[in-house]
Amino acid sequence: MDLWNFLRERKKWWLLPVIIVLLLLGILIIIGGSSAVAPFIYTIF
């Protein structure tokens, strides 16, 4: 994966938590937008 190689070669390990949080938020939005759990997820924000 190109992103993994970029992080490893340039020692940009501080970007890893940012990427993980963005992925988790994206998954949460996708799940919350199309399910019965949506009202409960929106109360978190």
N, CA, C and O atoms as CSV, one atom per row, in Angstrom:
chain,resi,resn,atom,element,x,y,z
A,1,MET,N,N,0.844,-1.177,0.000
A,1,MET,CA,C,0.000,0.000,0.000
A,1,MET,C,C,0.891,1.244,0.000
A,1,MET,O,O,1.846,1.335,0.772
A,2,ASP,N,N,0.577,2.170,-0.849
A,2,ASP,CA,C,1.409,3.361,-1.012
A,2,ASP,C,C,1.454,4.218,0.249
A,2,ASP,O,O,2.503,4.752,0.610
A,3,LEU,N,N,0.321,4.343,0.907
A,3,LEU,CA,C,0.286,5.160,2.118
A,3,LEU,C,C,1.188,4.586,3.207
A,3,LEU,O,O,1.893,5.333,3.885
A,4,TRP,N,N,1.170,3.280,3.375
A,4,TRP,CA,C,2.014,2.629,4.377
A,4,TRP,C,C,3.493,2.841,4.056
A,4,TRP,O,O,4.293,3.119,4.950
A,5,ASN,N,N,3.854,2.710,2.770
A,5,ASN,CA,C,5.251,2.937,2.370
A,5,ASN,C,C,5.669,4.381,2.622
A,5,ASN,O,O,6.792,4.642,3.053
A,6,PHE,N,N,4.769,5.311,2.353
A,6,PHE,CA,C,5.064,6.724,2.595
A,6,PHE,C,C,5.328,6.976,4.081
A,6,PHE,O,O,6.290,7.655,4.440
A,7,LEU,N,N,4.464,6.424,4.943
A,7,LEU,CA,C,4.645,6.631,6.379
A,7,LEU,C,C,5.943,6.006,6.864
A,7,LEU,O,O,6.644,6.589,7.691
A,8,ARG,N,N,6.263,4.829,6.356
A,8,ARG,CA,C,7.453,4.116,6.821
A,8,ARG,C,C,8.729,4.798,6.343
A,8,ARG,O,O,9.674,4.946,7.118
A,9,GLU,N,N,8.772,5.213,5.088
A,9,GLU,CA,C,10.001,5.790,4.539
A,9,GLU,C,C,10.284,7.177,5.096
A,9,GLU,O,O,11.441,7.533,5.320
A,10,ARG,N,N,9.241,7.958,5.319
A,10,ARG,CA,C,9.453,9.332,5.752
A,10,ARG,C,C,9.275,9.529,7.253
A,10,ARG,O,O,9.323,10.658,7.740
A,11,LYS,N,N,9.072,8.445,7.985
A,11,LYS,CA,C,8.936,8.475,9.451
A,11,LYS,C,C,7.835,9.431,9.896
A,11,LYS,O,O,8.011,10.199,10.842
A,12,LYS,N,N,6.715,9.377,9.215
A,12,LYS,CA,C,5.571,10.230,9.556
A,12,LYS,C,C,4.562,9.448,10.398
A,12,LYS,O,O,3.379,9.379,10.065
A,13,TRP,N,N,5.047,8.865,11.486
A,13,TRP,CA,C,4.181,8.006,12.306
A,13,TRP,C,C,3.086,8.787,13.011
A,13,TRP,O,O,2.085,8.200,13.421
A,14,TRP,N,N,3.251,10.106,13.166
A,14,TRP,CA,C,2.223,10.903,13.823
A,14,TRP,C,C,0.962,10.998,12.973
A,14,TRP,O,O,-0.102,11.347,13.484
A,15,LEU,N,N,1.072,10.689,11.671
A,15,LEU,CA,C,-0.109,10.724,10.812
A,15,LEU,C,C,-1.008,9.510,11.007
A,15,LEU,O,O,-2.191,9.557,10.671
A,16,LEU,N,N,-0.463,8.432,11.543
A,16,LEU,CA,C,-1.231,7.190,11.672
A,16,LEU,C,C,-2.489,7.349,12.535
A,16,LEU,O,O,-3.553,6.899,12.109
A,17,PRO,N,N,-2.428,7.959,13.715
A,17,PRO,CA,C,-3.668,8.139,14.491
A,17,PRO,C,C,-4.699,9.013,13.780
A,17,PRO,O,O,-5.902,8.782,13.897
A,18,VAL,N,N,-4.226,10.012,13.048
A,18,VAL,CA,C,-5.138,10.884,12.315
A,18,VAL,C,C,-5.885,10.084,11.255
A,18,VAL,O,O,-7.098,10.230,11.104
A,19,ILE,N,N,-5.172,9.246,10.527
A,19,ILE,CA,C,-5.785,8.430,9.483
A,19,ILE,C,C,-6.775,7.440,10.080
A,19,ILE,O,O,-7.853,7.229,9.525
A,20,ILE,N,N,-6.416,6.834,11.204
A,20,ILE,CA,C,-7.313,5.868,11.843
A,20,ILE,C,C,-8.598,6.542,12.310
A,20,ILE,O,O,-9.688,6.001,12.125
A,21,VAL,N,N,-8.475,7.721,12.914
A,21,VAL,CA,C,-9.664,8.439,13.384
A,21,VAL,C,C,-10.555,8.824,12.210
A,21,VAL,O,O,-11.776,8.701,12.297
A,22,LEU,N,N,-9.961,9.289,11.112
A,22,LEU,CA,C,-10.763,9.648,9.943
A,22,LEU,C,C,-11.478,8.437,9.368
A,22,LEU,O,O,-12.641,8.537,8.977
A,23,LEU,N,N,-10.807,7.301,9.310
A,23,LEU,CA,C,-11.450,6.082,8.821
A,23,LEU,C,C,-12.607,5.665,9.727
A,23,LEU,O,O,-13.675,5.294,9.239
A,24,LEU,N,N,-12.399,5.725,11.034
A,24,LEU,CA,C,-13.467,5.352,11.962
A,24,LEU,C,C,-14.662,6.290,11.844
A,24,LEU,O,O,-15.807,5.838,11.879
A,25,LEU,N,N,-14.412,7.586,11.704
A,25,LEU,CA,C,-15.509,8.530,11.531
A,25,LEU,C,C,-16.262,8.271,10.232
A,25,LEU,O,O,-17.490,8.350,10.196
A,26,GLY,N,N,-15.535,7.963,9.178
A,26,GLY,CA,C,-16.178,7.651,7.908
A,26,GLY,C,C,-17.054,6.415,7.997
A,26,GLY,O,O,-18.167,6.399,7.472
A,27,ILE,N,N,-16.553,5.380,8.660
A,27,ILE,CA,C,-17.339,4.158,8.831
A,27,ILE,C,C,-18.582,4.439,9.681
A,27,ILE,O,O,-19.668,3.936,9.391
A,28,LEU,N,N,-18.413,5.239,10.725
A,28,LEU,CA,C,-19.537,5.582,11.589
A,28,LEU,C,C,-20.610,6.347,10.824
A,28,LEU,O,O,-21.803,6.114,11.022
A,29,ILE,N,N,-20.194,7.249,9.960
A,29,ILE,CA,C,-21.156,8.027,9.166
A,29,ILE,C,C,-21.877,7.124,8.168
A,29,ILE,O,O,-23.086,7.253,7.977
A,30,ILE,N,N,-21.150,6.220,7.538
A,30,ILE,CA,C,-21.768,5.316,6.568
A,30,ILE,C,C,-22.778,4.400,7.257
A,30,ILE,O,O,-23.888,4.209,6.761
A,31,ILE,N,N,-22.395,3.842,8.389
A,31,ILE,CA,C,-23.306,2.956,9.119
A,31,ILE,C,C,-24.498,3.743,9.675
A,31,ILE,O,O,-25.641,3.288,9.617
A,32,GLY,N,N,-24.214,4.908,10.205
A,32,GLY,CA,C,-25.275,5.704,10.822
A,32,GLY,C,C,-26.257,6.289,9.831
A,32,GLY,O,O,-27.411,6.540,10.178
A,33,GLY,N,N,-25.823,6.509,8.615
A,33,GLY,CA,C,-26.711,7.109,7.625
A,33,GLY,C,C,-27.730,6.151,7.062
A,33,GLY,O,O,-28.740,6.581,6.505
A,34,SER,N,N,-27.488,4.858,7.193
A,34,SER,CA,C,-28.386,3.904,6.533
A,34,SER,C,C,-28.843,2.785,7.469
A,34,SER,O,O,-28.966,1.635,7.047
A,35,SER,N,N,-29.092,3.113,8.721
A,35,SER,CA,C,-29.540,2.058,9.625
A,35,SER,C,C,-30.460,2.635,10.688
A,35,SER,O,O,-30.663,3.846,10.771
A,36,ALA,N,N,-31.005,1.752,11.489
A,36,ALA,CA,C,-31.892,2.174,12.567
A,36,ALA,C,C,-31.112,2.738,13.751
A,36,ALA,O,O,-31.711,3.269,14.686
A,37,VAL,N,N,-29.797,2.630,13.723
A,37,VAL,CA,C,-28.963,3.127,14.817
A,37,VAL,C,C,-28.689,4.622,14.657
A,37,VAL,O,O,-28.149,5.250,15.568
A,38,ALA,N,N,-29.052,5.192,13.518
A,38,ALA,CA,C,-28.735,6.579,13.192
A,38,ALA,C,C,-29.115,7.575,14.293
A,38,ALA,O,O,-28.286,8.418,14.634
A,39,PRO,N,N,-30.312,7.525,14.862
A,39,PRO,CA,C,-30.638,8.522,15.902
A,39,PRO,C,C,-29.705,8.456,17.111
A,39,PRO,O,O,-29.427,9.483,17.729
A,40,PHE,N,N,-29.227,7.284,17.449
A,40,PHE,CA,C,-28.342,7.157,18.602
A,40,PHE,C,C,-26.939,7.671,18.282
A,40,PHE,O,O,-26.271,8.238,19.147
A,41,ILE,N,N,-26.497,7.473,17.052
A,41,ILE,CA,C,-25.174,7.956,16.659
A,41,ILE,C,C,-25.170,9.483,16.588
A,41,ILE,O,O,-24.189,10.118,16.977
A,42,TYR,N,N,-26.255,10.073,16.095
A,42,TYR,CA,C,-26.287,11.519,15.966
A,42,TYR,C,C,-26.318,12.213,17.320
A,42,TYR,O,O,-25.908,13.369,17.428
A,43,THR,N,N,-26.795,11.533,18.350
A,43,THR,CA,C,-26.790,12.166,19.669
A,43,THR,C,C,-25.378,12.262,20.245
A,43,THR,O,O,-25.127,13.082,21.128
A,44,ILE,N,N,-24.449,11.428,19.751
A,44,ILE,CA,C,-23.058,11.505,20.212
A,44,ILE,C,C,-22.445,12.842,19.797
A,44,ILE,O,O,-21.708,13.463,20.563
A,45,PHE,N,N,-22.754,13.270,18.585
A,45,PHE,CA,C,-22.201,14.512,18.072
A,45,PHE,C,C,-23.164,15.626,18.384
A,45,PHE,O,O,-22.904,16.780,18.043
